[in-house]
Amino acid sequence: MTQKGMQMTRTMILAAALLAAGPLHAQTAAPQPAPEAAPAAAPDTASGSGPTDATIPPAPPPVTTAEPAPTDMPGTAPSEGDTIERIAYSCDGGKMMDAIFVNTASGSSFAVVSHNDELIPMQVAVSASGARYVPVNVNQTYELLTKGDDATLYEDQDTVIAENCAAQR
C-alpha cells in the first residue's frame, strides 16, 4: 500500500472513530472471578499416594478489571495542517445528519457521514461548485453535496435521503 493510501486509511479510521465515539455511552461489565476451588482432600496416608500441597497448584487470582485499550496507536494522530471538523445538519422533514470532514495538509479531503446507524466513509470528487463526496466503498452509491453551510445526501443519483440540510453551528 502506498504512503498516501496508508494515510487515507488512518485518516478514515480516525474520523470514523471520532464520529462513532460521540454518542456512545456503553459500558462493559467487569469479568466475574473464577469460582473458588474445592478444598484439597486430606492426603491418603495409608497408601502414600494421596494429593499433597505440593501437587495442587494455587488458583490464579480473579480478574476484576479489564485491560485498558492502547491510546498510542502509531500514525493515527493528525499531522500538522490537518483539520477535522464535526458538523451536525438539520434537514427538511426534521431529519438530522452528522458528518465529520477531514482535510489533510497534503490536500486530501474526506467525509464520514452517519446515516441510519451506518458510518459512510467518503472521499472528495470533482465538482463544479461546492464539494462532492463519493463513497470509498465502490459497492455503495451514496453522494454528499455541500456548499457553504448547506448539504444534501443522496442514496443514488435519483434518490434524496436528506435535503436542504443546514449546518448547526
C-alpha positions as CSV (number, residue, x, y, z in Angstrom):
1,M,0.0,0.0,0.0
2,T,1.3,3.4,-0.8
3,Q,2.0,6.0,1.8
4,K,-0.9,8.1,0.5
5,G,-3.2,5.0,0.8
6,M,-2.0,4.3,4.3
7,Q,-2.5,7.9,5.3
8,M,-6.1,7.8,3.8
9,T,-6.8,4.6,5.7
10,R,-5.5,6.0,9.0
11,T,-7.5,9.2,8.5
12,M,-10.7,7.4,7.7
13,I,-10.3,5.2,10.8
14,L,-9.7,8.2,12.9
15,A,-12.7,10.1,11.5
16,A,-14.9,7.1,11.9
17,A,-13.8,6.6,15.4
18,L,-14.5,10.2,16.3
19,L,-18.0,10.1,14.8
20,A,-18.8,6.8,16.4
21,A,-17.4,7.9,19.8
22,G,-19.6,10.9,20.1
23,P,-22.9,9.3,21.2
24,L,-21.7,6.1,22.7
25,H,-22.1,5.6,26.4
26,A,-22.0,1.8,26.5
27,Q,-20.3,0.1,29.4
28,T,-18.9,-3.4,29.5
29,A,-19.4,-5.5,32.7
30,A,-16.3,-6.5,34.5
31,P,-15.4,-10.2,34.2
32,Q,-16.6,-12.3,37.1
33,P,-14.0,-14.0,39.3
34,A,-13.4,-17.7,38.7
35,P,-15.2,-20.0,41.2
36,E,-13.2,-21.0,44.2
37,A,-11.6,-24.4,44.0
38,A,-12.8,-27.1,46.3
39,P,-10.6,-27.6,49.4
40,A,-7.8,-30.1,48.9
41,A,-8.5,-33.6,50.1
42,A,-6.6,-34.9,53.1
43,P,-3.6,-37.0,52.0
44,D,-4.2,-40.7,52.0
45,T,-1.6,-41.7,54.5
46,A,-2.4,-45.4,54.3
47,S,-1.3,-45.8,50.6
48,G,1.0,-42.8,50.4
49,S,-0.5,-41.8,47.1
50,G,-2.9,-39.1,48.0
51,P,-2.6,-35.4,47.0
52,T,-0.3,-33.1,48.8
53,D,0.0,-29.3,48.9
54,A,3.0,-29.6,46.6
55,T,0.9,-31.3,43.8
56,I,-2.0,-28.8,43.8
57,P,-1.1,-25.5,42.0
58,P,-2.6,-22.4,43.6
59,A,-5.6,-20.9,41.8
60,P,-4.9,-17.8,39.8
61,P,-6.1,-14.5,41.2
62,P,-9.6,-13.4,39.9
63,V,-9.7,-10.8,37.2
64,T,-11.7,-7.8,38.4
65,T,-10.8,-5.1,35.8
66,A,-10.3,-5.2,32.1
67,E,-7.0,-4.1,30.5
68,P,-7.2,-0.5,29.1
69,A,-7.2,-0.1,25.4
70,P,-4.0,1.3,23.9
71,T,-4.1,5.0,23.3
72,D,-0.9,5.5,21.4
73,M,-1.6,3.8,18.0
74,P,1.3,4.9,15.7
75,G,0.4,7.0,12.8
76,T,-3.2,7.9,13.8
77,A,-2.5,11.4,15.2
78,P,-3.4,14.2,12.9
79,S,-0.4,15.8,11.2
80,E,0.2,19.5,11.4
81,G,-2.0,21.3,9.0
82,D,-4.7,18.5,9.1
83,T,-8.2,19.6,10.1
84,I,-11.1,17.6,11.5
85,E,-14.5,19.2,11.8
86,R,-17.7,17.6,13.0
87,I,-20.9,19.2,11.7
88,A,-24.5,18.4,12.7
89,Y,-27.0,19.2,10.0
90,S,-30.7,19.9,10.4
91,C,-32.6,18.8,7.2
92,D,-36.1,19.0,5.7
93,G,-38.7,16.8,7.4
94,G,-37.0,17.1,10.8
95,K,-34.1,14.8,9.7
96,M,-30.7,15.1,11.2
97,M,-27.4,14.2,9.7
98,D,-23.9,14.1,11.3
99,A,-20.7,14.4,9.3
100,I,-17.0,14.6,10.1
101,F,-14.9,16.3,7.5
102,V,-11.2,15.6,7.4
103,N,-8.9,17.8,5.3
104,T,-5.2,16.8,5.2
105,A,-2.2,19.0,4.9
106,S,-1.4,17.1,1.7
107,G,-4.7,18.3,0.1
108,S,-6.8,15.2,0.5
109,S,-10.4,15.6,1.7
110,F,-12.7,13.1,3.3
111,A,-16.1,12.9,5.0
112,V,-17.7,10.3,7.2
113,V,-21.4,10.6,7.3
114,S,-23.6,8.9,9.9
115,H,-26.9,7.7,8.3
116,N,-29.3,5.1,9.8
117,D,-26.7,4.0,12.3
118,E,-24.3,3.4,9.5
119,L,-21.0,5.2,9.0
120,I,-20.3,6.0,5.4
121,P,-16.7,6.9,4.6
122,M,-16.4,9.2,1.6
123,Q,-13.7,11.0,-0.4
124,V,-13.9,14.2,-2.3
125,A,-14.6,14.0,-6.0
126,V,-14.6,16.5,-8.9
127,S,-17.4,19.1,-8.5
128,A,-18.3,22.2,-10.5
129,S,-19.3,24.1,-7.4
130,G,-19.0,23.3,-3.7
131,A,-17.8,19.9,-2.6
132,R,-18.9,16.5,-3.8
133,Y,-18.1,13.4,-1.8
134,V,-18.5,9.8,-3.1
135,P,-18.1,6.6,-1.1
136,V,-14.8,5.0,-0.5
137,N,-16.6,1.6,-0.8
138,V,-17.2,1.1,-4.5
139,N,-20.3,-1.0,-3.7
140,Q,-22.1,2.0,-2.2
141,T,-23.9,4.6,-4.3
142,Y,-24.2,7.5,-1.8
143,E,-23.3,11.0,-2.7
144,L,-22.9,14.1,-0.5
145,L,-23.0,17.5,-1.9
146,T,-22.0,20.5,0.2
147,K,-21.8,24.2,-0.5
148,G,-21.1,26.6,2.4
149,D,-23.3,25.5,5.3
150,D,-25.7,23.6,3.1
151,A,-25.7,19.9,2.3
152,T,-27.7,17.2,0.5
153,L,-27.3,13.4,0.9
154,Y,-28.3,11.1,-2.0
155,E,-28.6,7.3,-1.8
156,D,-28.1,7.2,-5.6
157,Q,-28.4,9.9,-8.3
158,D,-32.2,9.9,-8.2
159,T,-33.0,9.2,-4.5
160,V,-32.6,12.0,-2.0
161,I,-32.1,10.9,1.6
162,A,-31.7,14.2,3.3
163,E,-32.1,17.6,1.6
164,N,-31.9,21.2,2.4
165,C,-29.6,20.4,5.3
166,A,-28.3,23.4,7.2
167,A,-25.2,23.2,9.4
168,Q,-26.0,23.8,13.1
169,R,-23.1,25.9,14.3
